[in-house]
């Protein structure tokens, strides 16, 4: 299974995008979508309209938006750790998404801390 992903402004490093594409995902960055510097609500609305799962490190703001309107294709939130050695690498992000896919867990209308799937 591959996901249609929208990569938020804070997560669109070329290396991560390339790894996600190599894993078979349909990847679109906010830059490619013309959404740079747009409000988070606009980014999430675009994800809804285009039926794309949003990948972001902006966890607090998108969790708030999720609580206001949980109708979306899914939000994958990557929490940063104050100790950089404990933050998720690009490879662990890709692996965590693969773990979710392998579990057949539905992403629709879910706010998912991706860190919990890093095993």
Residue pairs with C-beta under 8 A, 6 or more apart in sequence:
1 101
2 23
2 24
2 25
2 26
3 25
3 26
3 53
3 97
3 101
3 107
4 25
4 26
4 28
4 50
4 51
4 52
4 53
4 73
5 20
5 25
5 26
5 27
5 28
5 52
5 53
5 54
5 55
5 76
6 28
6 29
6 30
6 33
6 43
6 46
6 47
6 50
6 52
6 53
6 54
6 55
7 16
7 17
7 20
7 27
7 28
7 29
7 30
7 55
8 30
8 43
8 54
8 55
8 56
8 57
8 58
8 62
9 30
9 31
9 35
9 36
9 37
9 43
9 58
10 56
10 57
10 58
11 55
11 56
11 57
11 78
12 29
12 30
12 31
13 90
15 90
16 90
16 93
16 94
17 27
17 29
19 90
19 91
19 93
19 94
20 27
20 93
20 94
20 97
21 27
23 94
23 97
23 98
25 97
28 50
28 52
30 36
30 38
30 43
33 46
33 50
35 42
35 43
35 46
40 58
40 61
40 62
40 65
41 65
43 54
44 54
44 62
44 65
44 72
44 75
46 52
47 53
47 54
47 72
47 73
48 71
48 72
48 73
51 73
52 73
53 73
53 74
53 75
53 76
53 107
54 62
54 72
54 73
54 74
54 75
54 76
55 76
55 78
55 93
55 114
56 62
56 75
56 76
56 77
56 78
57 77
57 78
57 79
57 80
59 77
59 78
59 79
59 113
62 75
62 77
62 111
63 75
63 77
63 111
66 72
66 75
66 111
70 109
70 111
71 109
72 108
72 109
73 107
73 108
74 107
74 108
74 109
74 110
74 112
75 110
75 111
75 112
76 97
76 100
76 107
76 112
76 114
77 111
77 112
77 113
77 114
78 88
78 93
78 114
78 115
79 88
79 113
79 114
79 115
80 87
81 87
88 96
88 114
88 115
88 118
92 118
93 114
95 118
96 114
96 115
96 117
96 118
97 114
97 117
99 117
99 118
99 119
100 107
100 112
100 114
100 117
105 112
